[in-house]
Amino acid sequence: MSHRDEQMMRRALALAERGRGSTAPNPMVGCVLAHGDEVVGEGWHERAGEPHAEIHALRAAGERSRGATAYVTLEPCAHTGRTPPCVDALLAAGVARVVVAASDPDPRVAGRGLARLRNAGVEVTLGVLEAEAEAQNVAYRTQRSLGRPWVRYKTAMTLDGKIATRTGRSRWITGDASRALVQRWRSEHDLVAVGVTTVLRDEPRLTARVDGGRTPHKLVFDSVARTPGDAALFAADDAGVTARVTIAVGPRAPEARVAALRDRGATVLVSDDGRGRPSVPETLTHLADAGALSLLLEGGGTLAWSFAEAHALDRVAWFVAPKLLGGTAASPLGGLGVATMDDALTLTGTTVRDVGDDLLIEGDVHYSSPGDVHYPSPGDVRDAAPAADQPVERGPVDGED
């Protein structure tokens, strides 16, 4: 890797980052066109349906594209989607060399873009800052390879491991700086998810209160459709944008409640995990097929364990506040837990940093065994009401929070 190639690719990665939160279901991509050390054009993919990074860079460079080197953070596409193939545009512009950070896991591309460039006589270099590029698009790569969104689990606890007071109140465990960071994360993710108990107890709006940000699609796991029609999460955000809400329910959710939620404007997904609750894998598959790349899971502890059982926790962001509550309140991770230390979920690439007065521990989740988790085809999840209205207990279904 030459110094020039690395320098130009870092610029391309910085450009790609400008599209964070607005490109789904597409990846973030940046492109720089250069003659030697002179940049003649650059661009990034700004949002789905609009020109890709290469097209913006080629337009900026004009005739100076001919004979230039294109530095692209992801393999150029060779198929027609909502926009024409970028490979065709690069060839038509007369680009002499293409330097690519990472290949595209999408089977419609997956090496075909690089092959077409090479077959046309263009010099191709692959793997410049590959690790950085793959990390930048981890959500896209997860969705394309696993068929579900990439999931970050955000939780907050006191120093003695509590997530609420003995009366069930959790506002506010963390300080202003931590909450501001979470607002930014919401804006960057396609989905934000909670359990119905969080909706009933805390009345969250789940908006992204960030200048220039956007509120993500809201997802509630609600086994028996207890989400009220006047829940705060249905309200428009500060910019007046109407909320997009999906409620994932189980097979026993009464028709009347489901119909009321749909009349309120919510999408209702019905699935069954075998225990009367909505299936995490089926729900995530449906949402990935609809274009979601990333999900911010905000609570609570038992729902997080359901995601862990489904091998659908990819990254943990664990805030620890310098407070002590005492008592026997719930912990950030519920469920039955593991039987032995060998079965524990472990974190890799762990980092620890101060965020205001709080401590933030982050890491990627490593599962001790591959497990037997099935991510179905999207048709296995129904956007409909259950077949029959049944009496339902008023308390939460086991595992729902």
Secondary structure, 3 states (H helix, E strand, C coil): CCHHHHHHHHHHHHHHHCCCCCCCCCCCCEEEEEECCEEEEEEECCCCCCCCHHHHHHHHHHHHHCCCEEEEEECCCCCCCCCCCHHHHHHHHCCCEEEEEECCCCCCCCCHHHHHHHHCCCEEEECCCHHHHHHHCHHHHHHHHHCCCEEEEEEEEECCCCCCCCCCCCCCCCCHHHHHHHHHHHHHCCEEEEEHHHHHHHCCCCCCCCCCCCCCEEEEECCCCCCCCCCHHHCCCCCCCCCCEEEEECCCCCHHHHHHHHHCCCEEEECCCCCCCCCHHHHHHHHHHCCCCEEEEEECHHHHHHHHHCCCCCEEEEEEECCCCCCCCCCCCCCCCCCCHHHCCEEEEEEEEEECCEEEEEEEEECCCCCCCCCCCHHHCECCCCCCCCCCCCCCCCCCC
